[in-house]
Amino acid sequence: MALDSINISRDLPLGKLQEEVHEWISKHGVRYFNELTNMAQLSEEVGEVARIIARRYGEQSEKESDKNKDLGEELSDVLFVLLCLANQTGINLQEAFDRKMKIKQDRDHKRHHGNEKLK
């Protein structure tokens, strides 16, 4: 699916999202959960995404009670907790992401284009 066909605001870098989460925590969440609690929460949220993907797109059957689960909402839960972890550990996620994309671009371009399994 082309990025242009997805409704994404390119004006919201990860840094702005980190600020938004921090503001929400300050106003509504009292404080961040500790890092270990947030790591456990992240694992739980990823599990919920995995359940939807496995049943909706994989070979497992989807229970009637799972058919109304919103994948976007669950992915947003993952992103929220990930942003919390970045904030509380002092990570500028935009800078880290930009560095990683440069590494992947330099490392993977020829490797993926040369992969017969992807053709």
Backbone atoms as SQL, in Angstrom:
CREATE TABLE atoms (id INTEGER PRIMARY KEY, chain TEXT, resi INTEGER, resn TEXT, atom TEXT, x REAL, y REAL, z REAL);
INSERT INTO atoms VALUES
  (1, 'A', 1, 'MET', 'N', 0.851, -1.170, 0.000),
  (2, 'A', 1, 'MET', 'CA', 0.000, 0.000, 0.000),
  (3, 'A', 1, 'MET', 'C', 0.895, 1.231, 0.000),
  (4, 'A', 2, 'ALA', 'N', 0.634, 2.177, -0.866),
  (5, 'A', 2, 'ALA', 'CA', 1.428, 3.393, -0.946),
  (6, 'A', 2, 'ALA', 'C', 1.146, 4.297, 0.240),
  (7, 'A', 3, 'LEU', 'N', 2.204, 4.963, 0.702),
  (8, 'A', 3, 'LEU', 'CA', 2.061, 5.871, 1.836),
  (9, 'A', 3, 'LEU', 'C', 1.044, 6.965, 1.534),
  (10, 'A', 4, 'ASP', 'N', 0.970, 7.402, 0.291),
  (11, 'A', 4, 'ASP', 'CA', 0.029, 8.464, -0.089),
  (12, 'A', 4, 'ASP', 'C', -1.429, 8.043, 0.086),
  (13, 'A', 5, 'SER', 'N', -1.696, 6.747, 0.078),
  (14, 'A', 5, 'SER', 'CA', -3.072, 6.281, 0.224),
  (15, 'A', 5, 'SER', 'C', -3.486, 6.142, 1.679),
  (16, 'A', 6, 'ILE', 'N', -2.542, 6.360, 2.604),
  (17, 'A', 6, 'ILE', 'CA', -2.824, 6.298, 4.029),
  (18, 'A', 6, 'ILE', 'C', -2.915, 7.720, 4.552),
  (19, 'A', 7, 'ASN', 'N', -3.897, 7.978, 5.402),
  (20, 'A', 7, 'ASN', 'CA', -4.091, 9.315, 5.942),
  (21, 'A', 7, 'ASN', 'C', -3.076, 9.577, 7.047),
  (22, 'A', 8, 'ILE', 'N', -1.903, 10.108, 6.656),
  (23, 'A', 8, 'ILE', 'CA', -0.830, 10.384, 7.604),
  (24, 'A', 8, 'ILE', 'C', -0.469, 11.857, 7.497),
  (25, 'A', 9, 'SER', 'N', -0.392, 12.520, 8.641),
  (26, 'A', 9, 'SER', 'CA', 0.075, 13.900, 8.657),
  (27, 'A', 9, 'SER', 'C', 1.586, 13.893, 8.758),
  (28, 'A', 10, 'ARG', 'N', 2.251, 14.350, 7.752),
  (29, 'A', 10, 'ARG', 'CA', 3.714, 14.383, 7.759),
  (30, 'A', 10, 'ARG', 'C', 4.235, 15.566, 8.568),
  (31, 'A', 11, 'ASP', 'N', 3.327, 16.352, 9.126),
  (32, 'A', 11, 'ASP', 'CA', 3.720, 17.491, 9.951),
  (33, 'A', 11, 'ASP', 'C', 3.890, 17.103, 11.413),
  (34, 'A', 12, 'LEU', 'N', 3.725, 15.831, 11.752),
  (35, 'A', 12, 'LEU', 'CA', 3.823, 15.389, 13.137),
  (36, 'A', 12, 'LEU', 'C', 5.011, 14.440, 13.315),
  (37, 'A', 13, 'PRO', 'N', 6.213, 15.020, 13.473),
  (38, 'A', 13, 'PRO', 'CA', 7.361, 14.136, 13.706),
  (39, 'A', 13, 'PRO', 'C', 7.247, 13.469, 15.068),
  (40, 'A', 14, 'LEU', 'N', 8.046, 12.467, 15.269),
  (41, 'A', 14, 'LEU', 'CA', 8.007, 11.719, 16.520),
  (42, 'A', 14, 'LEU', 'C', 8.250, 12.612, 17.733),
  (43, 'A', 15, 'GLY', 'N', 9.067, 13.641, 17.579),
  (44, 'A', 15, 'GLY', 'CA', 9.309, 14.560, 18.689),
  (45, 'A', 15, 'GLY', 'C', 8.044, 15.247, 19.151),
  (46, 'A', 16, 'LYS', 'N', 7.208, 15.632, 18.216),
  (47, 'A', 16, 'LYS', 'CA', 5.933, 16.259, 18.578),
  (48, 'A', 16, 'LYS', 'C', 5.044, 15.255, 19.302),
  (49, 'A', 17, 'LEU', 'N', 5.052, 14.014, 18.849),
  (50, 'A', 17, 'LEU', 'CA', 4.278, 12.972, 19.531),
  (51, 'A', 17, 'LEU', 'C', 4.801, 12.736, 20.943),
  (52, 'A', 18, 'GLN', 'N', 6.121, 12.751, 21.108),
  (53, 'A', 18, 'GLN', 'CA', 6.684, 12.587, 22.449),
  (54, 'A', 18, 'GLN', 'C', 6.221, 13.720, 23.361),
  (55, 'A', 19, 'GLU', 'N', 6.217, 14.938, 22.834),
  (56, 'A', 19, 'GLU', 'CA', 5.748, 16.084, 23.622),
  (57, 'A', 19, 'GLU', 'C', 4.274, 15.928, 23.986),
  (58, 'A', 20, 'GLU', 'N', 3.476, 15.479, 23.033),
  (59, 'A', 20, 'GLU', 'CA', 2.044, 15.305, 23.277),
  (60, 'A', 20, 'GLU', 'C', 1.793, 14.266, 24.374),
  (61, 'A', 21, 'VAL', 'N', 2.523, 13.162, 24.336),
  (62, 'A', 21, 'VAL', 'CA', 2.377, 12.130, 25.364),
  (63, 'A', 21, 'VAL', 'C', 2.813, 12.675, 26.718),
  (64, 'A', 22, 'HIS', 'N', 3.921, 13.396, 26.749),
  (65, 'A', 22, 'HIS', 'CA', 4.403, 13.954, 28.016),
  (66, 'A', 22, 'HIS', 'C', 3.381, 14.925, 28.611),
  (67, 'A', 23, 'GLU', 'N', 2.808, 15.750, 27.772),
  (68, 'A', 23, 'GLU', 'CA', 1.779, 16.691, 28.231),
  (69, 'A', 23, 'GLU', 'C', 0.572, 15.932, 28.788),
  (70, 'A', 24, 'TRP', 'N', 0.152, 14.871, 28.111),
  (71, 'A', 24, 'TRP', 'CA', -0.983, 14.082, 28.593),
  (72, 'A', 24, 'TRP', 'C', -0.665, 13.460, 29.950),
  (73, 'A', 25, 'ILE', 'N', 0.529, 12.872, 30.072),
  (74, 'A', 25, 'ILE', 'CA', 0.934, 12.258, 31.338),
  (75, 'A', 25, 'ILE', 'C', 0.907, 13.315, 32.446),
  (76, 'A', 26, 'SER', 'N', 1.423, 14.501, 32.163),
  (77, 'A', 26, 'SER', 'CA', 1.485, 15.564, 33.160),
  (78, 'A', 26, 'SER', 'C', 0.105, 16.020, 33.608),
  (79, 'A', 27, 'LYS', 'N', -0.836, 16.068, 32.686),
  (80, 'A', 27, 'LYS', 'CA', -2.175, 16.576, 32.999),
  (81, 'A', 27, 'LYS', 'C', -3.135, 15.500, 33.488),
  (82, 'A', 28, 'HIS', 'N', -3.029, 14.304, 32.951),
  (83, 'A', 28, 'HIS', 'CA', -4.042, 13.277, 33.207),
  (84, 'A', 28, 'HIS', 'C', -3.502, 12.017, 33.878),
  (85, 'A', 29, 'GLY', 'N', -2.250, 11.712, 33.650),
  (86, 'A', 29, 'GLY', 'CA', -1.713, 10.443, 34.113),
  (87, 'A', 29, 'GLY', 'C', -0.984, 10.508, 35.429),
  (88, 'A', 30, 'VAL', 'N', -0.882, 11.671, 36.031),
  (89, 'A', 30, 'VAL', 'CA', -0.184, 11.915, 37.294),
  (90, 'A', 30, 'VAL', 'C', 1.324, 11.792, 37.115),
  (91, 'A', 31, 'ARG', 'N', 1.802, 10.620, 36.693),
  (92, 'A', 31, 'ARG', 'CA', 3.232, 10.400, 36.446),
  (93, 'A', 31, 'ARG', 'C', 3.364, 9.197, 35.520),
  (94, 'A', 32, 'TYR', 'N', 4.558, 9.011, 35.001),
  (95, 'A', 32, 'TYR', 'CA', 4.843, 7.817, 34.211),
  (96, 'A', 32, 'TYR', 'C', 4.872, 6.606, 35.130),
  (97, 'A', 33, 'PHE', 'N', 4.399, 5.461, 34.633),
  (98, 'A', 33, 'PHE', 'CA', 4.668, 4.208, 35.322),
  (99, 'A', 33, 'PHE', 'C', 6.179, 3.991, 35.231),
  (100, 'A', 34, 'ASN', 'N', 6.746, 3.188, 36.113),
  (101, 'A', 34, 'ASN', 'CA', 8.184, 2.966, 36.002),
  (102, 'A', 34, 'ASN', 'C', 8.491, 2.187, 34.721),
  (103, 'A', 35, 'GLU', 'N', 9.766, 2.172, 34.364),
  (104, 'A', 35, 'GLU', 'CA', 10.185, 1.575, 33.093),
  (105, 'A', 35, 'GLU', 'C', 9.824, 0.099, 32.991),
  (106, 'A', 36, 'LEU', 'N', 9.970, -0.619, 34.080),
  (107, 'A', 36, 'LEU', 'CA', 9.649, -2.055, 34.055),
  (108, 'A', 36, 'LEU', 'C', 8.152, -2.270, 33.835),
  (109, 'A', 37, 'THR', 'N', 7.328, -1.477, 34.503),
  (110, 'A', 37, 'THR', 'CA', 5.877, -1.579, 34.302),
  (111, 'A', 37, 'THR', 'C', 5.525, -1.235, 32.862),
  (112, 'A', 38, 'ASN', 'N', 6.133, -0.187, 32.320),
  (113, 'A', 38, 'ASN', 'CA', 5.840, 0.181, 30.932),
  (114, 'A', 38, 'ASN', 'C', 6.333, -0.879, 29.953),
  (115, 'A', 39, 'MET', 'N', 7.445, -1.543, 30.266),
  (116, 'A', 39, 'MET', 'CA', 7.912, -2.623, 29.393),
  (117, 'A', 39, 'MET', 'C', 6.912, -3.768, 29.395),
  (118, 'A', 40, 'ALA', 'N', 6.393, -4.104, 30.566),
  (119, 'A', 40, 'ALA', 'CA', 5.375, -5.156, 30.649),
  (120, 'A', 40, 'ALA', 'C', 4.114, -4.732, 29.903),
  (121, 'A', 41, 'GLN', 'N', 3.758, -3.463, 30.039),
  (122, 'A', 41, 'GLN', 'CA', 2.577, -2.950, 29.340),
  (123, 'A', 41, 'GLN', 'C', 2.778, -2.995, 27.829),
  (124, 'A', 42, 'LEU', 'N', 3.987, -2.649, 27.374),
  (125, 'A', 42, 'LEU', 'CA', 4.289, -2.716, 25.944),
  (126, 'A', 42, 'LEU', 'C', 4.137, -4.143, 25.433),
  (127, 'A', 43, 'SER', 'N', 4.632, -5.102, 26.187),
  (128, 'A', 43, 'SER', 'CA', 4.501, -6.514, 25.792),
  (129, 'A', 43, 'SER', 'C', 3.037, -6.917, 25.696),
  (130, 'A', 44, 'GLU', 'N', 2.248, -6.462, 26.647),
  (131, 'A', 44, 'GLU', 'CA', 0.817, -6.769, 26.643),
  (132, 'A', 44, 'GLU', 'C', 0.138, -6.175, 25.406),
  (133, 'A', 45, 'GLU', 'N', 0.456, -4.928, 25.100),
  (134, 'A', 45, 'GLU', 'CA', -0.166, -4.270, 23.940),
  (135, 'A', 45, 'GLU', 'C', 0.255, -4.929, 22.637),
  (136, 'A', 46, 'VAL', 'N', 1.525, -5.311, 22.528),
  (137, 'A', 46, 'VAL', 'CA', 1.997, -6.012, 21.326),
  (138, 'A', 46, 'VAL', 'C', 1.277, -7.349, 21.192),
  (139, 'A', 47, 'GLY', 'N', 1.020, -8.007, 22.307),
  (140, 'A', 47, 'GLY', 'CA', 0.261, -9.259, 22.286),
  (141, 'A', 47, 'GLY', 'C', -1.145, -9.064, 21.743),
  (142, 'A', 48, 'GLU', 'N', -1.775, -7.944, 22.089),
  (143, 'A', 48, 'GLU', 'CA', -3.117, -7.669, 21.571),
  (144, 'A', 48, 'GLU', 'C', -3.084, -7.440, 20.060),
  (145, 'A', 49, 'VAL', 'N', -2.047, -6.761, 19.579),
  (146, 'A', 49, 'VAL', 'CA', -1.883, -6.577, 18.133),
  (147, 'A', 49, 'VAL', 'C', -1.671, -7.933, 17.470),
  (148, 'A', 50, 'ALA', 'N', -0.817, -8.759, 18.063),
  (149, 'A', 50, 'ALA', 'CA', -0.534, -10.085, 17.503),
  (150, 'A', 50, 'ALA', 'C', -1.796, -10.932, 17.420),
  (151, 'A', 51, 'ARG', 'N', -2.640, -10.855, 18.429),
  (152, 'A', 51, 'ARG', 'CA', -3.882, -11.632, 18.437),
  (153, 'A', 51, 'ARG', 'C', -4.772, -11.236, 17.256),
  (154, 'A', 52, 'ILE', 'N', -4.921, -9.933, 17.041),
  (155, 'A', 52, 'ILE', 'CA', -5.753, -9.470, 15.919),
  (156, 'A', 52, 'ILE', 'C', -5.158, -9.917, 14.588),
  (157, 'A', 53, 'ILE', 'N', -3.860, -9.703, 14.414),
  (158, 'A', 53, 'ILE', 'CA', -3.193, -10.058, 13.153),
  (159, 'A', 53, 'ILE', 'C', -3.294, -11.562, 12.898),
  (160, 'A', 54, 'ALA', 'N', -3.025, -12.364, 13.916),
  (161, 'A', 54, 'ALA', 'CA', -3.047, -13.824, 13.761),
  (162, 'A', 54, 'ALA', 'C', -4.422, -14.328, 13.357),
  (163, 'A', 55, 'ARG', 'N', -5.449, -13.714, 13.913),
  (164, 'A', 55, 'ARG', 'CA', -6.798, -14.200, 13.653),
  (165, 'A', 55, 'ARG', 'C', -7.428, -13.563, 12.418),
  (166, 'A', 56, 'ARG', 'N', -7.138, -12.321, 12.174),
  (167, 'A', 56, 'ARG', 'CA', -7.753, -11.635, 11.044),
  (168, 'A', 56, 'ARG', 'C', -7.019, -11.896, 9.738),
  (169, 'A', 57, 'TYR', 'N', -5.697, -11.983, 9.804),
  (170, 'A', 57, 'TYR', 'CA', -4.902, -12.129, 8.585),
  (171, 'A', 57, 'TYR', 'C', -4.156, -13.455, 8.509),
  (172, 'A', 58, 'GLY', 'N', -4.071, -14.158, 9.623),
  (173, 'A', 58, 'GLY', 'CA', -3.368, -15.441, 9.662),
  (174, 'A', 58, 'GLY', 'C', -4.331, -16.602, 9.512),
  (175, 'A', 59, 'GLU', 'N', -3.890, -17.737, 9.929),
  (176, 'A', 59, 'GLU', 'CA', -4.658, -18.959, 9.731),
  (177, 'A', 59, 'GLU', 'C', -5.564, -19.311, 10.898),
  (178, 'A', 60, 'GLN', 'N', -5.439, -18.613, 12.012),
  (179, 'A', 60, 'GLN', 'CA', -6.327, -18.892, 13.139),
  (180, 'A', 60, 'GLN', 'C', -7.703, -18.299, 12.869),
  (181, 'A', 61, 'SER', 'N', -8.726, -18.957, 13.388),
  (182, 'A', 61, 'SER', 'CA', -10.072, -18.419, 13.210),
  (183, 'A', 61, 'SER', 'C', -10.290, -17.272, 14.188),
  (184, 'A', 62, 'GLU', 'N', -11.083, -16.317, 13.753),
  (185, 'A', 62, 'GLU', 'CA', -11.361, -15.135, 14.559),
  (186, 'A', 62, 'GLU', 'C', -12.655, -15.346, 15.329),
  (187, 'A', 63, 'LYS', 'N', -12.585, -15.192, 16.632),
  (188, 'A', 63, 'LYS', 'CA', -13.782, -15.323, 17.451),
  (189, 'A', 63, 'LYS', 'C', -14.712, -14.156, 17.169),
  (190, 'A', 64, 'GLU', 'N', -15.984, -14.387, 17.333),
  (191, 'A', 64, 'GLU', 'CA', -16.973, -13.325, 17.107),
  (192, 'A', 64, 'GLU', 'C', -16.659, -12.100, 17.974),
  (193, 'A', 65, 'SER', 'N', -16.226, -12.356, 19.207),
  (194, 'A', 65, 'SER', 'CA', -15.922, -11.247, 20.125),
  (195, 'A', 65, 'SER', 'C', -14.697, -10.443, 19.705),
  (196, 'A', 66, 'ASP', 'N', -13.849, -11.012, 18.837),
  (197, 'A', 66, 'ASP', 'CA', -12.647, -10.312, 18.380),
  (198, 'A', 66, 'ASP', 'C', -12.875, -9.510, 17.101),
  (199, 'A', 67, 'LYS', 'N', -13.968, -9.752, 16.403),
  (200, 'A', 67, 'LYS', 'CA', -14.182, -9.125, 15.100),
  (201, 'A', 67, 'LYS', 'C', -14.356, -7.609, 15.165),
  (202, 'A', 68, 'ASN', 'N', -14.750, -7.094, 16.313),
  (203, 'A', 68, 'ASN', 'CA', -14.937, -5.652, 16.441),
  (204, 'A', 68, 'ASN', 'C', -13.708, -4.945, 17.005),
  (205, 'A', 69, 'LYS', 'N', -12.631, -5.691, 17.266),
  (206, 'A', 69, 'LYS', 'CA', -11.422, -5.067, 17.799),
  (207, 'A', 69, 'LYS', 'C', -10.773, -4.222, 16.723),
  (208, 'A', 70, 'ASP', 'N', -10.340, -3.041, 17.115),
  (209, 'A', 70, 'ASP', 'CA', -9.790, -2.048, 16.200),
  (210, 'A', 70, 'ASP', 'C', -8.264, -2.159, 16.184),
  (211, 'A', 71, 'LEU', 'N', -7.704, -2.642, 15.075),
  (212, 'A', 71, 'LEU', 'CA', -6.262, -2.801, 14.958),
  (213, 'A', 71, 'LEU', 'C', -5.553, -1.462, 15.111),
  (214, 'A', 72, 'GLY', 'N', -6.105, -0.418, 14.534),
  (215, 'A', 72, 'GLY', 'CA', -5.496, 0.910, 14.656),
  (216, 'A', 72, 'GLY', 'C', -5.402, 1.365, 16.098),
  (217, 'A', 73, 'GLU', 'N', -6.445, 1.104, 16.862),
  (218, 'A', 73, 'GLU', 'CA', -6.434, 1.478, 18.282),
  (219, 'A', 73, 'GLU', 'C', -5.365, 0.700, 19.039),
  (220, 'A', 74, 'GLU', 'N', -5.241, -0.576, 18.728),
  (221, 'A', 74, 'GLU', 'CA', -4.237, -1.396, 19.408),
  (222, 'A', 74, 'GLU', 'C', -2.822, -0.977, 19.014),
  (223, 'A', 75, 'LEU', 'N', -2.602, -0.655, 17.743),
  (224, 'A', 75, 'LEU', 'CA', -1.298, -0.157, 17.314),
  (225, 'A', 75, 'LEU', 'C', -0.984, 1.175, 17.995),
  (226, 'A', 76, 'SER', 'N', -2.000, 2.000, 18.182),
  (227, 'A', 76, 'SER', 'CA', -1.812, 3.274, 18.883),
  (228, 'A', 76, 'SER', 'C', -1.444, 3.054, 20.340),
  (229, 'A', 77, 'ASP', 'N', -2.007, 2.028, 20.962),
  (230, 'A', 77, 'ASP', 'CA', -1.623, 1.690, 22.334),
  (231, 'A', 77, 'ASP', 'C', -0.135, 1.346, 22.399),
  (232, 'A', 78, 'VAL', 'N', 0.343, 0.573, 21.423),
  (233, 'A', 78, 'VAL', 'CA', 1.766, 0.218, 21.363),
  (234, 'A', 78, 'VAL', 'C', 2.600, 1.483, 21.226),
  (235, 'A', 79, 'LEU', 'N', 2.202, 2.357, 20.314),
  (236, 'A', 79, 'LEU', 'CA', 2.949, 3.592, 20.084),
  (237, 'A', 79, 'LEU', 'C', 2.966, 4.473, 21.329),
  (238, 'A', 80, 'PHE', 'N', 1.843, 4.580, 22.021),
  (239, 'A', 80, 'PHE', 'CA', 1.762, 5.397, 23.222),
  (240, 'A', 80, 'PHE', 'C', 2.760, 4.918, 24.278),
  (241, 'A', 81, 'VAL', 'N', 2.778, 3.617, 24.538),
  (242, 'A', 81, 'VAL', 'CA', 3.677, 3.090, 25.562),
  (243, 'A', 81, 'VAL', 'C', 5.126, 3.219, 25.108),
  (244, 'A', 82, 'LEU', 'N', 5.382, 3.017, 23.825),
  (245, 'A', 82, 'LEU', 'CA', 6.726, 3.189, 23.284),
  (246, 'A', 82, 'LEU', 'C', 7.206, 4.627, 23.467),
  (247, 'A', 83, 'LEU', 'N', 6.316, 5.583, 23.220),
  (248, 'A', 83, 'LEU', 'CA', 6.657, 6.990, 23.421),
  (249, 'A', 83, 'LEU', 'C', 6.910, 7.290, 24.896),
  (250, 'A', 84, 'CYS', 'N', 6.131, 6.675, 25.785),
  (251, 'A', 84, 'CYS', 'CA', 6.369, 6.830, 27.224),
  (252, 'A', 84, 'CYS', 'C', 7.765, 6.337, 27.592),
  (253, 'A', 85, 'LEU', 'N', 8.139, 5.160, 27.100),
  (254, 'A', 85, 'LEU', 'CA', 9.457, 4.609, 27.402),
  (255, 'A', 85, 'LEU', 'C', 10.574, 5.502, 26.874),
  (256, 'A', 86, 'ALA', 'N', 10.391, 6.044, 25.684),
  (257, 'A', 86, 'ALA', 'CA', 11.396, 6.957, 25.126),
  (258, 'A', 86, 'ALA', 'C', 11.521, 8.194, 26.002),
  (259, 'A', 87, 'ASN', 'N', 10.397, 8.751, 26.392),
  (260, 'A', 87, 'ASN', 'CA', 10.419, 9.952, 27.227),
  (261, 'A', 87, 'ASN', 'C', 11.135, 9.709, 28.546),
  (262, 'A', 88, 'GLN', 'N', 10.781, 8.645, 29.222),
  (263, 'A', 88, 'GLN', 'CA', 11.307, 8.447, 30.562),
  (264, 'A', 88, 'GLN', 'C', 12.747, 7.958, 30.578),
  (265, 'A', 89, 'THR', 'N', 13.256, 7.524, 29.425),
  (266, 'A', 89, 'THR', 'CA', 14.663, 7.117, 29.342),
  (267, 'A', 89, 'THR', 'C', 15.513, 8.130, 28.593),
  (268, 'A', 90, 'GLY', 'N', 14.909, 9.271, 28.242),
  (269, 'A', 90, 'GLY', 'CA', 15.659, 10.363, 27.619),
  (270, 'A', 90, 'GLY', 'C', 16.044, 10.134, 26.171),
  (271, 'A', 91, 'ILE', 'N', 15.272, 9.350, 25.463),
  (272, 'A', 91, 'ILE', 'CA', 15.558, 9.056, 24.057),
  (273, 'A', 91, 'ILE', 'C', 14.795, 10.025, 23.159),
  (274, 'A', 92, 'ASN', 'N', 15.497, 10.684, 22.258),
  (275, 'A', 92, 'ASN', 'CA', 14.841, 11.474, 21.218),
  (276, 'A', 92, 'ASN', 'C', 14.533, 10.483, 20.104),
  (277, 'A', 93, 'LEU', 'N', 13.291, 10.056, 20.044),
  (278, 'A', 93, 'LEU', 'CA', 12.903, 8.988, 19.128),
  (279, 'A', 93, 'LEU', 'C', 13.039, 9.399, 17.668),
  (280, 'A', 94, 'GLN', 'N', 12.806, 10.662, 17.351),
  (281, 'A', 94, 'GLN', 'CA', 12.956, 11.114, 15.964),
  (282, 'A', 94, 'GLN', 'C', 14.408, 10.982, 15.515),
  (283, 'A', 95, 'GLU', 'N', 15.333, 11.432, 16.358),
  (284, 'A', 95, 'GLU', 'CA', 16.751, 11.313, 16.013),
  (285, 'A', 95, 'GLU', 'C', 17.166, 9.849, 15.895),
  (286, 'A', 96, 'ALA', 'N', 16.714, 9.028, 16.833),
  (287, 'A', 96, 'ALA', 'CA', 17.053, 7.604, 16.795),
  (288, 'A', 96, 'ALA', 'C', 16.480, 6.938, 15.546),
  (289, 'A', 97, 'PHE', 'N', 15.235, 7.286, 15.207),
  (290, 'A', 97, 'PHE', 'CA', 14.588, 6.726, 14.018),
  (291, 'A', 97, 'PHE', 'C', 15.327, 7.164, 12.747),
  (292, 'A', 98, 'ASP', 'N', 15.680, 8.439, 12.675),
  (293, 'A', 98, 'ASP', 'CA', 16.399, 8.940, 11.499),
  (294, 'A', 98, 'ASP', 'C', 17.740, 8.228, 11.320),
  (295, 'A', 99, 'ARG', 'N', 18.459, 8.021, 12.441),
  (296, 'A', 99, 'ARG', 'CA', 19.729, 7.284, 12.367),
  (297, 'A', 99, 'ARG', 'C', 19.494, 5.861, 11.876),
  (298, 'A', 100, 'LYS', 'N', 18.466, 5.207, 12.405),
  (299, 'A', 100, 'LYS', 'CA', 18.183, 3.817, 12.023),
  (300, 'A', 100, 'LYS', 'C', 17.815, 3.712, 10.548),
  (301, 'A', 101, 'MET', 'N', 17.017, 4.672, 10.056),
  (302, 'A', 101, 'MET', 'CA', 16.636, 4.636, 8.638),
  (303, 'A', 101, 'MET', 'C', 17.855, 4.801, 7.739),
  (304, 'A', 102, 'LYS', 'N', 18.811, 5.628, 8.142),
  (305, 'A', 102, 'LYS', 'CA', 20.047, 5.803, 7.367),
  (306, 'A', 102, 'LYS', 'C', 20.836, 4.492, 7.354),
  (307, 'A', 103, 'ILE', 'N', 20.937, 3.855, 8.505),
  (308, 'A', 103, 'ILE', 'CA', 21.646, 2.573, 8.591),
  (309, 'A', 103, 'ILE', 'C', 20.966, 1.545, 7.692),
  (310, 'A', 104, 'LYS', 'N', 19.644, 1.448, 7.792),
  (311, 'A', 104, 'LYS', 'CA', 18.910, 0.465, 6.994),
  (312, 'A', 104, 'LYS', 'C', 19.043, 0.756, 5.502),
  (313, 'A', 105, 'GLN', 'N', 19.013, 2.031, 5.139),
  (314, 'A', 105, 'GLN', 'CA', 19.146, 2.407, 3.730),
  (315, 'A', 105, 'GLN', 'C', 20.505, 1.974, 3.194),
  (316, 'A', 106, 'ASP', 'N', 21.554, 2.281, 3.938),
  (317, 'A', 106, 'ASP', 'CA', 22.905, 1.946, 3.489),
  (318, 'A', 106, 'ASP', 'C', 23.139, 0.436, 3.482),
  (319, 'A', 107, 'ARG', 'N', 22.614, -0.253, 4.481),
  (320, 'A', 107, 'ARG', 'CA', 22.884, -1.674, 4.663),
  (321, 'A', 107, 'ARG', 'C', 22.007, -2.574, 3.803),
  (322, 'A', 108, 'ASP', 'N', 20.742, -2.205, 3.635),
  (323, 'A', 108, 'ASP', 'CA', 19.759, -3.153, 3.121),
  (324, 'A', 108, 'ASP', 'C', 19.350, -2.976, 1.657),
  (325, 'A', 109, 'HIS', 'N', 19.682, -1.868, 1.036),
  (326, 'A', 109, 'HIS', 'CA', 19.189, -1.629, -0.318),
  (327, 'A', 109, 'HIS', 'C', 19.575, -2.758, -1.276),
  (328, 'A', 110, 'LYS', 'N', 20.846, -3.023, -1.391),
  (329, 'A', 110, 'LYS', 'CA', 21.289, -4.077, -2.312),
  (330, 'A', 110, 'LYS', 'C', 20.860, -5.451, -1.843),
  (331, 'A', 111, 'ARG', 'N', 20.875, -5.653, -0.525),
  (332, 'A', 111, 'ARG', 'CA', 20.517, -6.955, 0.019),
  (333, 'A', 111, 'ARG', 'C', 19.079, -7.320, -0.338),
  (334, 'A', 112, 'HIS', 'N', 18.152, -6.393, -0.161),
  (335, 'A', 112, 'HIS', 'CA', 16.740, -6.692, -0.437),
  (336, 'A', 112, 'HIS', 'C', 16.460, -6.750, -1.932),
  (337, 'A', 113, 'HIS', 'N', 17.091, -5.880, -2.703),
  (338, 'A', 113, 'HIS', 'CA', 16.877, -5.928, -4.155),
  (339, 'A', 113, 'HIS', 'C', 17.478, -7.188, -4.770),
  (340, 'A', 114, 'GLY', 'N', 18.475, -7.761, -4.116),
  (341, 'A', 114, 'GLY', 'CA', 19.093, -8.985, -4.610),
  (342, 'A', 114, 'GLY', 'C', 18.437, -10.249, -4.053),
  (343, 'A', 115, 'ASN', 'N', 17.429, -10.117, -3.228),
  (344, 'A', 115, 'ASN', 'CA', 16.776, -11.271, -2.599),
  (345, 'A', 115, 'ASN', 'C', 15.731, -11.868, -3.542),
  (346, 'A', 116, 'GLU', 'N', 16.016, -13.041, -4.076),
  (347, 'A', 116, 'GLU', 'CA', 15.105, -13.711, -5.012),
  (348, 'A', 116, 'GLU', 'C', 13.759, -14.014, -4.377),
  (349, 'A', 117, 'LYS', 'N', 13.706, -14.209, -3.075),
  (350, 'A', 117, 'LYS', 'CA', 12.453, -14.518, -2.380),
  (351, 'A', 117, 'LYS', 'C', 11.481, -13.357, -2.409),
  (352, 'A', 118, 'LEU', 'N', 11.987, -12.136, -2.614),
  (353, 'A', 118, 'LEU', 'CA', 11.136, -10.948, -2.621),
  (354, 'A', 118, 'LEU', 'C', 10.637, -10.576, -4.014),
  (355, 'A', 119, 'LYS', 'N', 11.065, -11.317, -5.022),
  (356, 'A', 119, 'LYS', 'CA', 10.662, -10.987, -6.410),
  (357, 'A', 119, 'LYS', 'C', 9.416, -11.721, -6.805);
